[in-house]
Amino acid sequence: MTSSTPEPATEAQSADVLPAWEQMTDRDKHEALWHVWKRENEGKDYAVENYPAMYRDHPALVGLDEDDACDHAKQVVGTIEAAATRLGKDEYERLIDIDPDVEGDNSAAPDAGQQLVDVVMAAFPGLTTRRAQDVIGALLRKLAEIMEDEDTDEGWPDADDLLILANGMEAV
């Protein structure tokens, strides 16, 4: 029986040497980069608790517990600055922008969310795509707070809809 979801690593597999960067899929590389970025910008404890490296493809990585997966991510990535230099800007941004929930090609045409990210990045040069998504999510959550306290005219989104959008932006 073939399954698109890899089986978790067995204890014997986990005891083996874990894959190096070159042996990882793009989705697993995304998870490692994203975790280390959060770790460097928001602290190790916060990143491990809220943004662990959730590997999806390599069998030896899939079954790791959160602490071991996060340690592996830090080991293969190093620092974000070093990774960005090693990978080059285009490859670094491509890997950061991957949607880990989509298997295969992640290069779909830009949607309205991507267009909004592009506008924010144009307004604030130097932002990465992921940081722009975080900014948009935070703005949507703040707007949801305001909307909860206001009697709004019909046609305005309600607070719950804005929170759904905010969470969707962070998942992009």
C-alpha positions, 0 to 999 in steps of 0.5 A, spaced: 500 500 500 502 506 498 501 512 502 503 520 500 504 520 508 511 518 510 511 513 516 514 515 522 521 514 524 522 508 528 527 508 534 532 504 530 532 509 524 532 515 529 538 512 532 541 512 525 545 519 523 539 524 521 539 527 514 544 532 512 541 539 508 543 536 501 538 530 503 532 533 505 526 535 501 524 542 499 518 542 504 523 539 510 528 545 508 522 550 509 521 547 516 528 547 518 529 555 516 522 557 518 524 554 525 530 557 526 528 564 523 523 564 529 528 561 534 533 567 532 527 573 532 522 570 537 527 566 542 528 558 542 523 557 547 517 560 543 520 557 537 520 550 540 513 551 543 509 555 537 514 553 531 517 547 531 520 544 525 515 539 523 518 535 518 514 532 513 518 527 508 524 524 510 522 518 514 528 519 519 525 526 520 518 525 520 518 521 527 522 526 531 519 529 537 519 536 537 525 538 541 529 533 537 527 536 530 528 543 532 535 541 534 536 538 528 533 544 524 538 548 528 544 544 526 543 543 519 541 551 518 546 554 523 544 561 523 539 565 518 544 569 516 549 564 514 544 560 511 541 566 506 549 567 504 550 560 503 543 559 499 543 565 495 537 570 496 533 567 491 533 560 493 533 562 500 526 566 499 524 560 495 525 555 500 522 560 506 516 561 501 514 554 500 507 552 503 509 545 507 502 543 506 502 542 499 506 537 496 510 538 489 510 544 485 509 550 490 509 555 484 502 557 483 500 563 480 499 569 486 493 570 489 490 576 493 494 574 499 500 574 495 498 580 492 497 583 499 504 581 501 507 584 495 504 591 496 507 590 504 514 588 501 514 594 496 512 599 502 517 596 506 523 594 502 528 589 506 522 585 509 522 578 507 516 575 505 515 571 511 515 577 515 510 581 511 505 575 512 507 576 519 505 583 519 499 582 515 496 577 520 498 582 526 494 587 522 488 583 521 488 581 528 488 588 531 483 590 526 479 584 528 479 587 536 477 594 533 471 590 529 469 587 536 468 593 540 465 597 534 458 597 531 459 596 524 455 598 518 453 592 514 458 590 508 464 590 513 467 584 515 466 581 522 471 580 527 471 572 526 472 573 519 478 577 520 481 572 525 480 567 519 484 571 514 489 573 519 491 565 521 490 564 513 496 569 512 500 566 517 499 559 514 501 562 507 
